Amino acid sequence: MNLKIDFKKVMELLKGTDLLLLGLTLALSIFGTIMVSSATFDAETGALFSRDSKVMILAAILGVTASMVISAIDYDIILKLWPVVAAGSVFLMLMLFPFGVSPDARSDAFSWFRIGSLYFQPSEIVKIGFIITFAFHLSKVKNNISDIKHVFLLCMHAAIPILLVILTGDMGSALIFMCMFIGMMFAAGLNWLYFPAGALIVLVASPVIWFKIFDDIQRNRILALFRPEEYTNEIYQQNQALAAIKEGGLFGMGLFNGKYTQTPNAIPEAENDMIFSAVCEETGFIGALILISLFILLAVKIVSVGKRSKNFAALMMCYGVMFMIIAQAAINIGMCTRLLPVIGITLPFISAGGTSVLCLYLAI
């Protein structure tokens, strides 16, 4: 078997790679792997890298490799495959109904496939599918996007993945899809009057959403923000996360030294949904500020890449990826700081989860 590598082609690919974009994502991955290693550290074994952190390293390596391959493909080809992408996305979500499972930490949703000892969440890759198909749709109607007919069809386009995700019990991912939908519509130049009109429709429909769509767990998590003394079980995770954040102060307690982070189960899902509390406790306000700055720089960089393109669909894809990352980061931080209810949103590149990390690199 001839395994000879064409180094000339490899160098050409590397030369065309946006090193700042790659550097920002790798910096976030390294930051995340370190924090997950700390949050899952087992003092008894003394192993520096836990299974979760090893999965993140593997996902990042596979993700960077896959992103290099994808980058070598003209995005026009990817856009032209939108029917295949759309069908594949719907198929993945429909397969959850007979085969979806619930991990121990998320018994309220069946949003994962189990493959051996690993869990795969298809909504992560469906987010990318939505960005591709919705960007293509927007490019086809960009000159008449504010016509009521096109607005209705665009809303129906977004409603398909949102409803499928809601039906699997994953309200967190549904919220991210909605953020991407609203953000891409705004970026595409939709008449601003549609946005307050949409907010009014949501307000009118709120009783139906509250009583018919939200389940008891979701309603209690929202009520816990306003009446924490009555919903002690629902608010416990966030109270512990907030206590850890306060403990960190300006410079933090140091890696592997957090009072809450290093106590098993002191913060439920400390390596996942509540990873920001570990960041704040062990690296302090300075560490949290550096992390947030990396997200802001990444968002600016993604949009700047899109604006250099003469292709409207490419610009919309970049906006879609940016809104996906920023929405997840903002909601996760809001959960950890008790500003928003817990809805199972991970912090991009930072929270444990191979599927999330791999799909983020595919998006990049």
Secondary structure, 3 states (H helix, E strand, C coil): CCCCCCHHHHHHHHHCCCHHHHHHHHHHHHHHHHHHHHHCCCCCCCCCCCHHHHHHHHHHHHHHHHHHHHHCCCHHHHHHCHHHHHHHHHHHHHCHHHHCECCHHHCCCCCEEEECCEEECHHHHHHHHHHHHHHHHHHHHHHHCCCHHHHHHHHHHHHHHHHHHHHCCCHHHHHHHHHHHHHHHHHCCCCCCHHHHHHHHHHHHHHHHHHHHCCHHHHHHHHHHHCCCCCHHHHHHHHHHHHHHHHHCCCCCCCCCCCCCCCCCCCCCCCCCCHHHHHHHHHHHHHHHHHHHHHHHHHHHHHHHHHCCCCHHHHHHHHHHHHHHHHHHHHHHHHHCCCCCCCCCCCCCCCCCHHHHHHHHHHC
